[in-house]
Amino acid sequence: MTTDQQHGAALGGGPFLREFLRSPLRTAAVLPSSARLAARMVAGVPERGEPVVVELGAGTGAFTSAIQRRLAGRGRHVVVELNDRFAAGIARAYPSVEVIRDDAVRLPRLLAGLGIGPGTVDVVVSGLPWIAYAGQPPLVESVARVLSPAGVYTQFAYTWTRWAPPARRLVEGLRGAFEEVVTSTTVWRNLPPAVVHLARRPHPQPPA
């Protein structure tokens, strides 16, 4: 068993289901995302250089593990996770990851506390549920504010809920904040099947 597989076993589906039952609006799913979905979510992470990657809502670490493999010790990997248990699990399993236990809507301020200024993040990977996008200031705007001009933002959505009003509002928000928004084909090898929204080139945002 590889180190990543050991991490997956330690942080697997059981804790995810328990947290979903405790707080279904704050936990995006009842099961961790598949390796196929994780691969699509982290495809924007550069394979060279020292990128700054910010992960929102890490859960049990399906995307965290994929990001760590892609970085291979380079750059910085920051996780913003509101759930205490998930945040503690990520910190234990991935000592090199900088874990912030807080609400992602305050993203620019949280990153500033780590010396990461606006417009300097290379990639944001989000596993957050829809409710996270209903706060003020809008989370999509906060993400656009921290990303570099060439930055990439990924957010997954379950195929069967894509046409629900909250999901459609999320896509509209992405299109308003980014120059390009592309939705992937369905990742069938995920439970439930999912798609990935990939947004590039954030529009300039007004000062926070």
C-alpha positions in Angstrom: 0.0 0.0 0.0 1.4 3.4 -1.0 1.6 6.4 1.3 -1.3 8.0 -0.5 -3.4 4.9 -0.2 -2.6 4.7 3.5 -3.8 8.3 3.9 -6.9 7.5 2.0 -7.6 4.6 4.3 -7.1 6.7 7.3 -9.3 9.5 6.1 -11.8 7.4 4.1 -15.6 7.2 3.6 -16.6 6.5 7.2 -15.6 10.0 8.6 -17.1 11.6 5.5 -20.5 9.9 6.1 -20.5 10.9 9.7 -19.8 14.5 9.0 -22.4 14.6 6.3 -25.0 13.3 8.7 -23.9 15.9 11.3 -24.1 18.8 8.9 -25.4 17.9 5.4 -25.3 21.5 4.2 -21.7 22.0 5.0 -20.4 18.6 3.8 -20.5 18.3 0.0 -20.9 14.5 -0.2 -21.3 11.2 1.7 -18.3 9.6 0.1 -14.8 10.8 -0.9 -14.2 11.7 -4.5 -12.7 9.1 -6.9 -9.2 9.2 -8.2 -10.6 9.9 -11.7 -12.4 13.0 -10.5 -9.4 14.1 -8.4 -7.2 13.9 -11.5 -9.5 16.2 -13.4 -9.7 18.6 -10.5 -6.0 19.0 -10.2 -5.1 19.1 -13.9 -4.4 22.8 -13.7 -1.6 22.4 -11.1 1.6 23.3 -13.0 4.1 20.4 -13.3 7.1 22.8 -13.1 8.1 25.8 -11.0 7.0 26.7 -7.5 3.2 27.2 -7.7 0.9 28.3 -4.9 -2.1 26.0 -4.7 -5.1 26.7 -2.5 -7.6 23.9 -1.7 -11.0 24.8 -0.3 -13.0 22.2 1.6 -10.4 19.3 1.6 -12.7 16.9 3.4 -10.9 13.5 3.8 -8.2 14.5 1.4 -9.0 13.0 -2.0 -7.9 16.1 -3.8 -5.2 16.9 -1.2 -3.5 13.6 -2.1 -3.7 14.3 -5.8 -2.3 17.8 -5.4 0.6 16.6 -3.3 1.5 14.0 -5.9 1.4 16.6 -8.7 3.5 19.1 -6.6 6.0 16.5 -5.6 7.5 18.8 -2.9 7.4 22.0 -4.9 5.6 25.3 -4.1 3.0 25.8 -1.4 -0.2 23.9 -0.7 -2.7 25.7 1.5 -5.9 24.0 2.7 -8.9 26.0 4.0 -11.2 23.6 5.8 -14.1 24.7 8.1 -14.7 21.3 9.7 -12.5 20.7 12.7 -12.2 17.0 12.3 -11.4 17.1 8.6 -8.8 19.9 9.2 -7.1 18.0 12.0 -7.0 14.8 9.8 -5.4 16.7 6.9 -2.8 18.3 9.1 -1.9 14.9 10.5 -1.7 13.1 7.2 0.0 15.8 5.2 2.5 17.7 7.5 3.8 19.8 4.6 0.3 21.3 3.9 -0.6 24.6 5.5 -4.0 24.0 7.0 -6.3 26.9 8.0 -9.5 26.0 10.0 -11.8 28.8 8.8 -14.5 29.9 6.4 -13.3 30.2 2.8 -15.4 33.3 2.2 -12.6 35.2 4.0 -10.0 33.8 1.6 -8.1 37.0 0.8 -7.7 37.8 4.5 -6.7 34.3 5.4 -4.1 34.0 2.7 -2.7 37.5 3.6 -2.0 36.1 7.1 0.3 33.6 5.4 2.0 36.2 3.3 0.2 35.3 0.2 -1.1 38.5 -1.4 -4.0 39.1 -3.9 -3.3 38.0 -7.5 -0.5 35.6 -6.6 -2.3 32.2 -6.3 -1.8 29.9 -9.3 -4.6 27.4 -8.7 -7.7 27.1 -6.5 -9.2 23.6 -6.2 -12.7 23.6 -4.5 -14.6 20.7 -3.0 -17.1 23.0 -1.3 -20.9 22.5 -1.3 -23.2 25.0 -2.8 -24.1 26.7 0.5 -20.5 28.0 0.7 -21.3 30.2 -2.3 -24.3 31.9 -0.7 -22.3 34.1 1.8 -21.0 37.6 1.6 -18.8 38.6 0.0 -19.5 36.0 -2.8 -16.9 33.2 -2.6 -16.4 33.3 -6.4 -15.3 36.9 -6.2 -13.0 36.1 -3.3 -11.4 33.3 -5.3 -11.0 35.6 -8.4 -9.3 38.2 -6.2 -6.6 35.9 -4.9 -5.8 34.2 -8.3 -3.1 35.4 -10.6 -4.1 36.7 -14.1 -3.3 33.3 -15.5 -4.8 31.5 -12.5 -7.1 28.4 -12.7 -10.1 27.6 -10.5 -11.8 24.2 -10.4 -15.1 23.2 -8.8 -16.9 19.9 -9.1 -20.6 19.3 -9.3 -22.7 16.1 -9.4 -24.3 15.5 -12.8 -27.8 14.9 -11.5 -27.9 18.2 -9.7 -26.3 20.4 -12.4 -29.6 21.9 -13.4 -30.8 22.8 -9.9 -31.1 26.6 -9.3 -28.1 26.7 -6.9 -25.8 25.0 -9.4 -26.9 27.2 -12.2 -26.3 30.3 -10.0 -22.8 29.0 -9.3 -22.0 28.7 -13.0 -23.4 32.1 -13.7 -21.2 33.5 -10.9 -18.1 31.8 -12.5 -18.9 33.3 -15.9 -19.3 36.7 -14.3 -15.9 36.5 -12.5 -13.8 34.7 -15.1 -13.0 35.2 -18.8 -13.3 31.5 -19.6 -15.5 28.7 -18.0 -15.4 25.2 -19.3 -17.4 22.2 -18.0 -15.9 18.7 -18.4 -17.6 15.6 -19.7 -19.1 13.4 -17.0 -16.8 11.5 -14.8 -18.8 8.3 -14.6 -16.2 6.5 -12.3 -17.3 8.6 -9.4 -20.2 8.1 -6.9 -22.3 9.9 -7.8 -21.1 10.8 -11.4 -19.7 14.3 -11.5 -18.4 17.1 -13.8 -15.7 19.7 -13.3 -16.1 23.4 -13.9 -12.8 24.9 -14.8 -12.5 28.7 -14.8 -9.5 30.6 -16.2 -8.3 34.2 -16.3 -10.2 36.0 -13.5 -11.6 39.5 -14.2 -10.1 42.3 -12.0 -12.0 42.6 -8.8 -12.7 45.8 -6.8 -10.7 46.1 -3.5 -12.2 44.1 -0.6 
